[in-house]
Amino acid sequence: MERKRIIQSLLFLLQLNVLIALKDDPCTTAKNLPNFELRLKAFKIDLARGDRPICDRYFIKEPGEWFRTVDGNEMVNKRTTFFECGTQYSIYMQGNVPSSLNRVVNRTACVIPSCTTKYNIQLKKCSNFTVYYLPRPSSCDQAYCFGFGENGIAPNITTDKPTVKYELVKSAGKTAADLSEQKLAFKCQFTPVVDGTNIIYYKVFWYVNDHTSTIFASQAVPKERLPETYLRGETGLDSIKLNIEISCKVRLYYHPKGPPGPSSEISEKFFAGIKPLKRTYEISRGNTTSIEFKMTVPFGCMYANHNDPDPLPCKHTISLTTPDYLKCSQGIYAVDMCGKLIESRKWNETQIISIKHKNDNNYRTIQTFEVHTETKVRIYGEPFWDGVELPTVFINVIEGDNKWKNAICEAVSDPHMASFTNRHYDSQEPGTYTLYKNKDPSGNINEIQMKVTPCNHVKNKTYEHMNQCACGIAARSSSDVYIIDRCPETVPSYFGFKSCVEDILNVMKRANNEHDYEIHFPSGTSIDVSLKYFASKIRTLELHMHPSIADERRSQGLCGTVGKDKLLDPNNVDLTSDPKSFALSWKVADADNMFMMSLERLQSFPKTQKAPDLCICEKPSLLSGTIKNTVTCTNSKGTLISCEKDKMKPVQKDVCYERHNRRKRSAKHSFTFVPKIVIKPKWKRSKRAISVSNIVMTKAQAKIWCENYMNSSLAFLACQDIPNTNSTRAIEICMLDILSTNSTVFATAPRESMKASCLKEIARNDTLMNVTKNGEKLAEKILSITCPGECSGHGVCVKGVCQCNDGFGGGDCSVDINEPPPVYAVNYETGGLCDKLFCKEAIVDGDLFLDRSGLTCKMQRFEMTMNGTSLELETSYVPGSHNTLSDIRCKFPRSISKRSTLSSVGFITGYKIAVSNNNKNFSDAHAVYILDSTCQDTLNVSGQLRFALKPGFCFIHGSCVPDGVQKKCYECDIRQNKFEWTYRETEKGCTKEENSHLWVIGVVLAVLLLILIGLVFFYILKKKHRIVQDSFGMTNPQRQASKYSK
């Protein structure tokens, strides 16, 4: 046995050595030298007729490589002359080929004419061929010469100038089971030579683009075999991609291996592939255009049966593939599809891809964009058609009318309005109004409704007035709706998407200020929303609407029409002279009021028609030619186009997605009773209090006060030099508010509005970055000193960001973080219920949640029985995930999708959740109940929430088990016990004996436990007895001293 193992080991080592030797043996690793058939000494070239010399610098890697001979043609060992061996400077060998096998010998190779340039080569004779180690030549056009060729007479004639033609050739499948198909082939078309004496052989040479070497050189064949000279996939095309220029030439032979005749003229280059008809297109900003493509050659398809006259139709794809860029930026997008499907039978028709320039609200557009395209074939298509990169198309964007650039619409304070054309008026009647509306040529609607409610009652002996404030907006783009409703009657405040069917509204919050938000429409139009608090209780919205080129002469509403200096009602009646009637004309009827619409109605708005600026593309799947509508496009310099992603954060849409995708499985459908769980907390002065003392001023006094107040802000003063900012208007609004309220409660609003307009102008107009004043760049100075609310007197402004004093937080340092944020509800939309099939976290609604590290959720877990008895368990602290000022997410400390660990009495579990902005001072707790709607239900028992088990289920160890489900010797039997497994005595293999065995094992374990307890007790008594004996016996002084020292 030992000898056998030794022999096996030796054989293994021998095989391993053989494999290593073969791996390093040039007889097994050498490759064919390209264009071997052109290296015969008899093959002469004629530069005057367009022959291209071979250059081995293109084919041999540094420092050299091993190559093998073909058809016994050894390296020429006689001096050659110019233009022999298919090159200008041929290289021949000094010496002979060795006769003995498997021995490497050294030789010298000379470059003609005088062997001044030499190369050290190596040879090894293998079984039936020779391998050569050939160093890379030092220059062109040098090439190694192999084979002498047949002696004989070379023809002194040639063909006419050939032409490259294409055709589809029917090709049988490789096996009987494979389908036949058409394959593309190129032929070098010429007039055959008539020679009555000799048989003429034709050798065709194929070239691609400007390469000096052939991609394919055919064998010399008679006229009847000319199809063998075609360029096709297997003769060279499969190694490259189309969109190439192909040319060919011909040489004649009297013998296939004899000396060739002179070359024919080389053919004109034929472009084979697909290309755009134009390389440059112009497109107006925000508009569409079409790129035209045309194929110059067809592509083949499969035959259903080999004998069918025509193949089945098939398709190829041209797809847009350009670098990623963000949705809020400019770019070139595809309309309808991210490419074009080309039908095989319509291959020679002009193919069109429609594109659109996606606009934004920046003043200057990027002037030139690149559009990149490539082909994609079906999985069985010819590889030279797949991944063909088309020439880059350049899109020059032309600026249109520029009236929109200087336009801005504002609603400030109570609210004072400014239209896009700078018409000023007040809108102080409560109700919901159309602030902005635009219906594009395809019928797609972008709209913003503004809700106005009473906000501040002023009353004294001689004057009484009720201020009206904007407290809510509803933004809609086709079927997507986003609502902010902070009006007094809305508890809790609503802050989120009501519908996100198409995901085309982009809502962002400012990274360093929870009070500021932006809503971007697909057209490039946007609105800035700033949440304001006055006198610590008055909650308003400051609105700044920024149009885009898409709004030129199309916008409507309280903001007016961009480009028309009039106030037009919905019927285009000019009410410029009657602003009050104009404002009331845009009041929204209840039926069209998005604040009052049901969720079903909001989610039933029509989707975008044609979606011209939604199709953004990436490369299609590697296996299918399917076009995918996901992300593309960049500018001509290849730089990433982006919005202010470092300054803005996206608002979460998870609640909207869940609401839309599982409308039929909402809590109202899953559970019988959904309680209303809103508890409005007592308002605490967590915002910096603003004095509302009764101040009576004259108009002149109010003007002086407002001028001094505004000019105390360095940012306000600096912004006066920025175009399209109106400091005079800010002072005017301040005066009006003082006179109407007899207080300075709204004084900050016009100042902050003017600063916001200033910052927006800088962001949109990049030319301002180069404006200087007193030797410093004005925009940089403004950006560094402009902070929200002047940091409310509780912080310092550092590079445009408030650094708050201890105890204060928020983007403007106005929030007392020692006061817990008011919490209204947890999982408000589902009545405080969390269905573990869908719910993965708790959603907390409230106010003044700060996006800071101290935002914390205190979560005390509890269990509850079916009759409502509660058992409080452990408390966990988890970081709150900030979404908006009014809602956060609290992740459950333990996964609710895993098997429950409920106690024996618990039926459901849940958490009591409180929130803190500083991880110290927490709000009142609100409960969220976690259930499995598979088998658990809710009931209303005298107004109290109770829980029940649905019919047909057991609830065992925290899991829902359908009646009759079996588990080994147990089953869920609702007639026996709904909360424990029922033993199945009648099941085969499950007998009482087995049960008795378990009982016996239990008894034995109990007896053993009792014995163990008895032994421990006996040991303790025995030890105690020894101690007593020792204490009453003779005393050991040393032990006694030790005892007391302890």
Residue pairs with C-beta under 8 A, 6 or more apart in sequence:
22 28
23 29
26 66
26 124
26 131
26 133
27 102
27 124
27 126
27 127
27 131
29 66
30 66
30 67
30 68
30 131
30 132
31 65
31 66
31 67
31 68
32 67
32 68
32 70
33 39
33 56
33 59
33 67
33 68
33 134
33 144
33 146
34 59
34 213
35 54
35 59
35 86
35 213
35 214
35 217
36 70
36 73
36 146
37 70
37 217
37 219
38 54
38 85
38 86
38 205
38 214
38 217
39 54
39 73
39 85
39 86
39 143
39 144
39 145
39 146
39 147
40 73
40 85
40 86
40 145
40 146
40 147
40 148
40 149
40 257
41 76
41 78
41 80
41 84
41 85
41 90
41 145
41 147
41 148
41 149
42 84
42 148
42 149
42 150
42 151
42 154
42 258
42 259
42 260
43 84
43 85
43 86
43 149
43 259
43 260
44 83
44 84
44 259
44 260
45 51
45 52
45 53
45 83
45 86
45 87
45 88
45 263
46 83
46 262
46 263
47 53
47 83
47 88
49 158
49 262
49 263
49 264
49 265
49 266
50 249
50 263
50 265
50 266
51 249
51 263
52 207
52 212
52 213
53 83
53 86
53 87
53 88
53 140
53 141
53 143
53 212
54 85
54 86
54 87
54 141
54 143
54 212
54 213
55 87
55 137
55 140
55 141
55 142
55 143
55 212
55 213
56 91
56 134
56 136
56 137
56 142
56 143
56 144
57 136
57 137
57 138
57 139
57 140
57 142
58 212
58 213
59 213
60 134
60 135
60 136
60 137
61 136
62 136
63 135
63 136
64 133
64 134
64 135
64 136
65 133
65 134
66 131
66 132
66 133
66 134
67 131
67 132
67 134
68 126
68 129
68 130
68 131
68 132
69 75
69 129
69 130
69 131
69 132
69 146
70 129
70 146
71 147
72 129
73 146
73 147
74 97
74 130
74 146
74 147
75 92
75 93
75 97
75 109
75 132
75 144
75 145
75 146
76 85
76 90
76 92
76 93
76 145
76 146
76 147
76 148
77 92
77 93
77 94
77 95
77 96
77 97
78 92
79 92
79 110
79 112
80 90
80 92
80 112
80 145
81 90
81 112
81 113
82 88
82 89
82 112
82 113
84 90
84 145
85 143
85 144
85 145
85 146
86 143
87 141
87 142
87 143
87 145
88 141
88 142
89 111
89 112
89 141
89 142
89 143
90 111
90 112
90 142
90 143
90 144
90 145
91 109
91 110
91 111
91 112
91 119
91 137
91 142
91 143
91 144
91 145
92 109
92 110
92 112
92 145
93 107
93 108
93 109
93 110
93 121
94 107
94 108
94 109
94 110
94 115
95 107
95 108
97 123
97 125
97 130
98 105
98 123
98 124
98 125
99 125
100 125
101 125
101 126
101 127
102 124
102 125
102 126
103 124
103 125
104 122
104 123
104 124
105 122
105 123
105 124
106 120
106 121
106 122
107 120
107 121
107 122
107 123
108 118
108 119
108 120
108 121
109 118
109 119
109 120
109 121
109 134
109 144
110 117
110 118
111 117
111 118
111 119
111 137
111 142
117 138
117 142
119 134
119 135
119 137
120 135
121 132
121 133
121 134
121 135
122 132
122 133
123 130
123 131
123 132
123 133
124 130
124 131
132 144
134 144
137 143
141 212
149 257
149 258
149 259
150 255
150 257
150 258
150 259
151 258
151 259
152 254
152 255
152 258
152 259
153 254
153 258
153 259
154 253
154 254
154 258
154 259
154 260
154 261
155 195
155 198
155 200
155 252
155 253
155 254
155 260
155 261
155 262
156 261
156 262
157 193
157 195
157 252
157 261
157 262
158 193
158 250
158 251
158 252
158 261
158 262
158 263
158 264
159 190
159 191
159 192
159 193
159 202
159 250
159 252
159 264
160 190
160 191
160 264
161 190
161 264
161 265
161 266
161 267
162 188
162 189
162 190
162 248
162 249
162 250
162 264
162 265
162 267
163 188
163 189
163 190
163 267
163 268
163 270
164 186
164 187
164 188
164 189
164 246
164 247
164 248
164 267
164 268
164 269
164 270
165 186
165 187
165 189
166 184
166 185
166 186
166 187
166 272
166 297
166 298
167 185
167 187
168 182
168 183
168 184
168 185
168 298
168 300
169 182
169 183
169 184
169 185
169 227
169 230
169 232
170 180
170 181
170 182
170 183
170 303
171 180
171 181
171 182
171 183
172 178
172 180
172 306
173 179
173 180
173 181
173 306
179 302
179 303
179 304
179 306
180 302
180 303
180 306
181 300
181 301
181 302
181 303
181 311
181 380
182 300
182 301
182 303
182 311
183 232
183 233
183 300
183 382
184 232
184 233
184 237
184 297
184 298
184 299
184 300
184 382
184 385
185 230
185 231
185 232
186 206
186 230
186 231
186 232
186 246
186 248
186 270
186 272
187 226
187 227
187 229
187 230
187 231
188 204
188 206
188 229
188 231
188 248
188 249
188 250
188 267
190 250
190 264
192 200
192 202
192 223
193 200
193 252
198 254
199 222
199 254
200 222
200 223
200 252
200 253
200 254
201 220
201 221
201 222
201 252
201 253
201 254
201 255
201 256
202 220
202 221
202 222
202 223
202 226
202 229
202 250
202 251
202 252
202 253
203 217
203 218
203 219
203 220
203 221
203 229
203 250
203 251
203 252
203 253
203 260
204 217
204 218
204 229
204 248
204 249
204 250
205 214
205 216
205 217
205 218
205 248
205 249
205 250
205 251
205 263
206 214
206 215
206 216
206 217
206 231
206 235
206 236
206 246
206 247
206 248
207 213
207 214
207 215
207 246
207 247
207 248
207 249
207 266
208 215
208 240
208 244
208 245
208 246
209 244
209 245
215 231
215 236
215 237
215 239
215 240
216 231
216 235
216 236
218 228
218 229
218 235
219 228
219 229
219 256
220 253
220 256
220 257
220 260
221 228
221 229
221 256
231 237
231 246
231 248
233 382
233 383
233 384
237 382
237 384
238 382
238 383
238 384
240 384
241 384
241 385
241 386
241 387
241 388
241 389
242 272
242 273
242 274
242 297
242 375
242 384
242 385
242 388
243 271
243 272
243 273
243 274
243 275
243 388
243 389
243 390
243 391
244 271
244 272
244 273
245 269
245 270
245 271
245 272
246 269
246 270
246 272
247 266
247 267
247 268
247 269
247 270
248 266
248 267
249 263
249 264
249 265
249 266
249 267
250 263
250 264
251 260
251 261
251 262
251 263
251 264
252 260
252 261
253 259
253 260
253 261
270 296
271 296
272 296
272 297
273 295
273 296
273 297
273 388
273 390
274 293
274 294
274 295
274 296
274 318
274 351
274 375
274 388
274 390
275 293
275 294
275 296
275 390
275 391
276 291
276 292
276 293
276 373
276 390
276 391
276 393
277 292
277 293
277 294
277 350
278 291
278 292
278 393
279 391
279 392
279 393
279 394
280 393
280 394
280 395
280 396
281 289
281 291
281 393
281 394
281 395
281 396
282 289
282 395
282 396
282 397
282 398
283 289
283 355
283 357
283 395
283 396
283 397
283 398
284 357
284 397
284 398
284 400
285 357
285 359
285 365
285 397
285 398
285 399
285 400
285 549
286 356
286 357
286 358
286 359
286 400
286 523
286 524
286 548
286 549
286 550
287 356
287 357
287 400
288 335
288 354
288 355
288 356
288 357
288 612
289 354
289 355
289 356
289 395
290 352
290 353
290 354
290 355
291 352
291 353
291 354
291 355
291 371
291 393
292 350
292 351
292 352
293 318
293 340
293 350
293 351
293 352
293 353
293 373
293 390
294 348
294 349
294 350
294 351
295 342
295 347
295 348
295 351
298 344
298 347
298 348
299 314
299 316
299 344
299 347
299 377
299 381
299 382
299 385
300 311
300 344
300 382
301 311
301 312
301 313
301 314
301 344
302 311
302 312
302 314
302 380
303 310
303 311
303 312
304 311
304 312
311 344
313 343
313 344
313 345
314 344
314 378
314 381
315 341
315 342
315 343
315 344
315 378
315 625
316 341
316 342
316 344
316 375
316 376
316 377
316 378
316 381
316 385
316 625
317 339
317 340
317 341
317 342
317 375
317 376
317 377
317 620
317 625
317 627
318 339
318 340
318 342
318 351
318 353
318 373
318 374
318 375
318 390
319 338
319 339
319 373
319 374
319 375
319 376
319 617
319 619
319 620
319 627
320 334
320 338
320 339
320 353
320 371
320 372
320 373
320 617
320 632
320 633
321 372
321 373
321 374
321 617
321 618
321 619
321 632
322 332
322 370
322 371
322 372
322 617
322 632
322 633
322 634
323 632
323 633
323 634
323 638
323 640
324 618
324 631
324 632
324 634
324 640
325 331
325 631
325 632
325 633
325 634
325 640
325 641
325 642
326 641
326 642
326 643
326 645
327 506
327 616
328 360
328 506
328 508
328 520
328 643
329 358
329 360
329 641
329 642
329 643
330 357
330 358
330 359
330 360
330 362
330 365
330 366
330 397
330 524
330 641
331 357
331 358
331 369
331 616
331 632
331 633
331 634
331 641
332 355
332 356
332 357
332 358
332 369
332 371
332 395
332 632
332 633
333 355
333 356
333 357
333 358
333 612
333 613
333 614
333 615
333 616
333 632
333 633
334 353
334 354
334 355
334 356
334 615
334 616
334 617
334 629
334 632
335 354
335 355
335 356
335 610
335 612
335 615
336 354
336 610
336 611
336 615
337 615
337 627
337 629
338 615
338 616
338 617
338 618
338 627
338 628
338 629
338 632
339 353
339 373
339 617
339 620
339 627
340 351
340 352
340 353
341 625
341 627
342 351
353 373
355 371
355 395
356 612
356 613
357 365
357 369
357 395
357 397
358 522
358 524
358 613
359 365
359 523
359 524
359 548
359 549
359 550
360 520
360 524
360 548
360 643
361 524
361 525
361 526
361 546
361 547
361 548
361 764
362 763
362 764
362 765
362 766
363 405
363 764
363 765
363 766
363 767
364 765
364 766
364 767
365 397
365 399
366 397
366 635
366 636
366 641
367 396
367 397
368 394
368 395
368 396
368 397
368 635
368 636
369 394
369 395
369 397
369 633
369 634
369 635
369 636
370 392
370 393
370 394
370 395
370 634
370 635
370 636
370 638
371 392
371 393
371 394
371 395
371 633
372 389
372 390
372 392
373 389
373 390
373 393
374 387
374 388
374 389
374 390
374 619
375 385
375 386
375 387
375 388
375 390
376 386
376 387
376 620
376 625
377 385
377 386
377 625
378 624
378 625
379 623
379 624
394 636
400 549
400 552
401 549
401 552
401 563
403 552
403 562
403 563
404 420
404 547
404 548
404 549
404 551
404 552
404 562
404 563
405 764
405 765
406 723
406 724
407 420
407 421
407 546
407 547
407 551
407 562
408 418
408 420
408 544
408 545
408 546
408 547
408 724
408 757
408 760
409 417
409 418
409 419
409 420
409 435
409 436
409 543
409 544
409 545
409 547
409 558
409 559
409 560
410 416
410 417
410 418
410 543
410 544
410 545
410 753
410 757
411 417
411 427
411 435
411 450
411 470
411 541
411 542
411 543
411 558
412 418
412 542
412 543
412 733
412 749
412 750
412 753
413 469
413 540
413 542
413 733
413 737
413 746
413 749
413 750
414 426
414 428
414 455
414 456
414 467
414 468
414 469
414 540
414 737
414 740
414 746
415 426
415 427
415 428
415 450
415 452
415 468
415 469
415 470
415 540
415 543
416 424
416 426
416 733
416 736
416 750
417 424
417 425
417 426
417 427
417 558
417 583
418 424
418 729
419 425
419 558
419 559
419 560
419 567
420 545
420 547
420 551
420 555
420 559
420 560
420 561
420 562
421 560
421 561
421 562
421 564
421 565
421 566
423 560
423 565
423 567
423 576
423 579
424 729
425 567
425 579
425 580
425 582
425 583
426 579
426 583
426 736
427 433
427 452
427 468
427 558
427 583
428 452
428 467
428 468
429 452
429 468
429 583
429 584
429 587
430 452
430 453
430 454
430 468
431 451
431 452
431 587
431 588
432 449
432 450
432 451
432 452
432 587
432 588
432 593
432 595
433 449
433 450
433 451
433 452
433 557
433 558
433 583
433 586
433 587
433 588
434 447
434 448
434 449
434 450
434 556
434 557
434 558
434 586
434 588
435 448
435 449
435 450
435 473
435 543
435 545
435 557
435 558
435 559
435 586
436 446
436 447
436 448
436 525
436 527
436 545
436 555
436 556
436 557
436 558
436 559
437 445
437 446
437 447
437 448
437 555
437 556
437 557
438 445
438 446
438 447
438 523
438 525
438 550
438 551
438 554
438 555
438 556
439 445
439 554
440 446
440 523
440 550
440 554
442 608
442 609
442 610
442 612
443 606
443 609
444 477
444 478
444 608
444 609
445 476
445 477
445 478
446 476
446 477
446 478
446 521
446 522
446 523
446 525
447 475
447 476
447 477
448 473
448 474
448 475
448 476
448 527
448 545
448 557
449 473
449 474
449 476
449 588
449 593
449 594
449 595
450 470
450 472
450 473
450 543
450 558
451 470
451 471
451 472
451 473
451 474
451 485
451 487
451 595
452 468
452 469
452 470
452 471
453 468
453 469
453 471
453 487
453 488
453 489
454 466
454 467
454 468
454 469
455 467
455 468
455 469
455 471
455 488
455 538
455 539
455 540
456 466
456 467
456 469
456 534
456 535
456 538
456 741
456 745
457 464
457 465
457 466
457 467
458 464
458 465
458 466
458 467
458 740
458 741
458 742
458 743
459 465
460 694
460 742
463 742
465 740
465 741
467 740
467 741
467 746
469 538
469 539
469 540
469 541
470 540
470 541
470 542
470 543
471 485
471 486
471 487
471 488
471 539
471 540
471 541
472 483
472 484
472 485
472 486
472 487
472 490
472 541
472 595
473 483
473 484
473 527
473 529
473 541
473 543
474 481
474 482
474 483
474 485
474 594
474 595
475 481
475 482
475 483
475 505
475 519
475 521
475 527
476 482
476 505
476 594
476 605
477 502
477 504
477 505
477 521
477 522
477 608
478 502
478 504
478 605
478 606
478 607
478 608
479 499
479 501
479 502
479 603
479 604
479 605
479 606
479 607
479 608
480 497
480 499
480 500
480 501
480 502
480 503
480 504
480 505
481 497
481 498
481 499
481 505
481 594
481 602
481 605
482 496
482 497
482 498
482 505
482 507
482 519
483 494
483 495
483 496
483 497
483 498
483 594
483 595
484 493
484 494
484 495
484 517
484 529
484 541
485 493
485 494
485 495
485 595
486 493
486 495
486 531
486 539
486 541
486 886
488 539
491 678
491 680
491 824
492 678
492 824
492 825
492 828
492 845
492 846
492 886
493 824
493 845
493 847
493 886
494 886
495 883
495 884
495 885
495 886
495 887
496 651
496 655
496 656
496 883
496 884
496 887
497 505
497 507
497 653
497 655
497 656
498 594
498 599
498 602
498 603
498 656
499 599
499 602
499 603
499 605
499 656
499 660
500 653
500 656
500 657
500 660
501 603
501 605
501 607
501 660
502 607
502 608
502 611
502 614
503 653
504 521
504 522
504 608
504 614
505 519
505 520
505 521
506 519
506 520
506 650
507 517
507 518
507 519
507 520
507 650
507 651
508 517
508 518
508 519
508 520
508 648
508 649
508 650
508 651
509 516
509 517
509 518
509 648
509 649
509 650
509 651
509 851
509 884
510 516
510 517
510 518
510 647
510 648
510 649
510 811
511 646
511 647
511 648
511 649
511 851
512 647
512 801
512 802
512 811
513 788
513 810
513 811
513 812
514 810
514 811
514 849
514 850
514 851
514 882
514 884
514 885
515 530
515 531
515 532
515 788
515 810
515 811
515 812
515 885
516 528
516 529
516 530
516 531
516 788
516 811
517 528
517 529
517 530
517 531
517 651
517 884
518 526
518 527
518 528
518 529
518 648
519 526
519 527
519 529
520 526
521 548
522 608
522 613
522 614
523 548
523 550
523 551
523 613
524 548
524 549
524 550
525 545
525 546
525 547
525 548
525 550
525 551
526 545
526 546
526 548
527 543
527 544
527 545
527 546
528 543
528 544
528 546
528 756
528 760
529 541
529 542
529 543
530 541
530 542
530 543
530 544
530 752
530 756
531 539
531 540
531 541
531 885
532 539
532 540
532 541
532 542
532 748
532 749
532 752
533 539
533 687
533 814
534 540
534 690
534 745
534 746
534 748
534 749
535 689
535 690
535 692
535 745
536 683
536 685
536 686
536 687
536 688
536 689
536 690
537 683
538 745
540 749
542 749
542 752
542 753
542 756
544 753
544 756
544 757
544 760
545 559
546 760
546 764
547 555
547 559
547 562
551 562
552 562
552 563
553 561
553 562
553 563
553 564
554 561
554 562
555 561
555 562
556 568
556 570
557 586
558 583
558 586
560 566
560 567
560 568
561 568
566 574
566 576
567 574
567 575
567 576
567 579
567 582
568 574
568 575
568 582
569 575
569 581
569 582
569 585
569 586
570 585
570 586
573 585
575 581
575 582
575 585
576 582
590 596
594 602
599 659
599 663
600 663
603 660
603 663
608 614
614 629
615 629
616 629
616 630
616 631
616 632
616 633
617 627
617 628
617 629
617 630
617 631
617 632
618 628
618 630
618 631
618 632
619 628
620 626
620 627
620 628
621 628
633 641
634 640
634 641
635 641
644 763
651 883
651 884
652 883
652 889
655 829
655 843
658 838
659 666
659 829
662 838
665 835
665 837
665 838
665 933
666 830
667 674
667 829
667 830
667 831
667 833
667 835
668 674
670 835
670 933
671 833
671 835
671 931
671 933
671 937
671 938
672 937
672 938
672 939
672 940
672 948
673 938
673 939
673 940
673 945
674 830
674 831
674 833
674 938
675 831
675 832
675 938
675 940
675 945
676 831
677 825
677 826
677 828
677 831
677 832
677 926
677 927
678 824
678 825
678 828
679 824
679 825
679 924
679 926
680 824
681 822
681 823
681 824
681 923
681 924
683 822
684 819
684 820
684 822
685 816
685 819
686 815
686 816
686 819
686 820
686 821
686 822
686 848
687 814
687 815
687 816
687 848
688 792
688 793
688 794
688 814
688 815
688 816
690 745
691 743
691 744
691 745
692 743
692 745
693 743
694 742
694 743
695 738
695 742
695 743
695 744
696 742
697 705
697 738
697 739
697 742
699 735
699 739
702 734
702 735
702 738
702 739
703 731
703 735
705 734
705 738
705 744
706 731
706 734
706 735
706 738
706 747
707 731
709 734
709 744
709 747
709 751
710 716
710 727
710 730
710 731
710 734
710 750
710 751
710 754
711 717
713 751
713 755
713 790
714 785
715 755
715 758
715 782
715 785
715 786
715 787
715 790
716 727
716 730
716 751
716 754
716 755
718 778
718 781
718 782
718 785
718 786
719 725
719 727
719 754
719 755
719 757
719 758
719 782
719 786
720 727
721 771
721 773
721 778
722 758
722 761
722 762
722 768
722 778
722 779
722 782
723 761
723 765
723 768
724 757
724 761
725 754
725 757
725 758
725 761
726 754
726 757
727 754
729 750
729 754
730 750
730 751
730 753
730 754
731 750
732 750
733 749
733 750
733 753
734 746
734 747
734 750
734 751
737 744
737 745
737 746
737 747
737 749
737 750
738 744
738 747
748 789
752 788
752 789
755 786
758 782
758 786
759 782
759 783
759 786
761 768
762 768
762 769
762 779
762 782
762 783
768 778
768 779
769 777
769 779
769 780
770 777
771 777
771 778
771 779
772 778
773 781
783 799
783 800
784 799
784 800
785 797
785 800
786 797
786 800
787 797
787 800
787 801
787 802
787 812
788 802
788 811
788 812
789 802
789 812
789 813
789 814
790 797
790 812
791 797
791 802
791 803
791 804
791 812
791 813
792 808
792 812
792 813
792 814
793 813
794 804
794 805
794 807
794 808
794 813
794 814
795 802
795 803
795 804
795 805
795 808
795 813
796 802
796 803
797 803
802 811
802 812
802 813
804 810
804 813
805 813
807 816
807 817
807 818
808 814
808 815
808 816
808 817
809 815
809 817
809 850
809 852
809 854
809 917
809 918
810 848
810 850
815 848
815 850
815 917
817 850
817 854
817 917
817 918
817 921
818 918
818 920
818 921
819 921
820 914
820 915
820 916
820 917
820 921
820 922
820 923
821 846
821 847
821 848
821 849
821 850
821 915
821 916
821 917
821 923
822 846
822 847
822 848
822 923
823 844
823 845
823 846
823 913
823 914
823 915
823 923
823 924
823 926
824 845
824 846
824 847
825 832
825 844
825 845
825 846
825 926
826 832
826 842
826 843
826 844
826 845
826 913
826 926
826 927
826 928
827 833
827 834
827 839
827 842
827 843
827 928
828 843
828 845
829 843
830 839
832 926
832 927
832 928
832 929
833 928
833 929
833 931
833 938
834 842
834 896
834 910
834 928
834 929
834 930
834 931
835 931
835 932
835 933
836 896
836 897
836 930
836 931
836 932
837 932
837 933
837 934
839 896
839 930
840 891
840 892
840 896
840 897
841 881
841 889
841 890
841 891
841 892
842 857
842 859
842 889
842 890
842 891
842 892
842 911
842 913
842 928
843 887
843 888
843 889
843 890
844 857
844 880
844 887
844 888
844 889
844 890
844 913
844 915
844 926
845 886
845 887
846 886
846 887
846 888
846 915
846 923
847 885
847 886
848 885
848 917
849 855
849 880
849 882
849 884
849 885
849 886
849 887
849 888
849 915
849 917
850 882
850 917
851 882
852 917
853 879
854 916
854 917
854 918
854 919
854 920
855 879
855 880
855 882
855 888
855 915
855 916
855 917
856 877
856 878
856 879
856 880
856 915
856 916
856 919
856 922
857 877
857 878
857 879
857 880
857 888
857 890
857 891
857 913
857 914
857 915
858 875
858 876
858 877
858 913
858 914
858 915
858 916
858 922
858 925
859 875
859 876
859 877
859 878
859 890
859 892
859 893
859 911
859 912
859 913
860 872
860 873
860 874
860 875
860 876
860 911
860 912
860 925
861 872
861 873
861 874
861 875
861 876
861 893
861 909
861 910
861 911
862 870
862 871
862 872
862 873
862 909
862 910
862 911
862 912
862 927
863 870
863 871
863 873
863 902
863 903
863 905
863 906
863 907
863 908
863 909
863 910
864 870
864 871
864 906
864 907
864 908
864 909
864 910
864 929
864 947
865 905
865 906
865 907
865 947
866 907
866 946
866 947
866 948
866 949
867 946
868 944
868 945
868 946
868 947
869 905
871 903
871 905
871 906
872 912
876 893
877 919
878 890
878 891
878 893
880 888
880 889
880 890
880 915
881 888
881 889
881 890
881 891
882 888
883 889
888 915
890 913
890 915
892 911
892 930
896 909
896 930
899 957
899 958
899 959
900 909
900 957
900 958
900 959
901 958
902 909
902 957
902 958
907 936
907 947
907 949
907 955
908 929
908 930
908 931
908 936
908 947
909 930
910 927
910 928
910 929
910 930
911 927
911 928
911 930
912 925
912 926
912 927
913 925
913 926
913 927
913 928
914 922
914 923
914 924
914 925
914 926
915 922
915 923
916 922
916 923
929 945
929 947
931 937
931 938
931 947
932 959
932 960
934 950
934 953
934 960
935 949
935 950
935 953
935 954
935 955
935 960
935 961
936 947
936 948
936 949
936 950
936 955
936 960
937 947
937 948
937 949
937 950
938 945
938 946
938 947
938 948
939 945
939 946
939 947
939 948
940 946
949 955
949 978
952 962
952 963
952 974
953 960
953 961
953 962
953 963
953 972
953 974
953 978
954 960
954 961
954 962
954 963
954 965
954 972
954 973
954 974
954 977
954 978
954 979
955 961
955 978
955 979
956 972
956 979
956 980
956 981
961 972
962 972
963 972
963 973
963 974
964 971
964 972
964 973
965 971
965 972
966 984
966 987
967 981
968 990
969 983
969 984
969 987
969 989
969 990
969 994
970 981
970 982
970 983
970 984
971 981
971 982
971 984
972 981
972 982
973 982
976 982
983 990
983 995
984 990
985 991
985 992
985 995
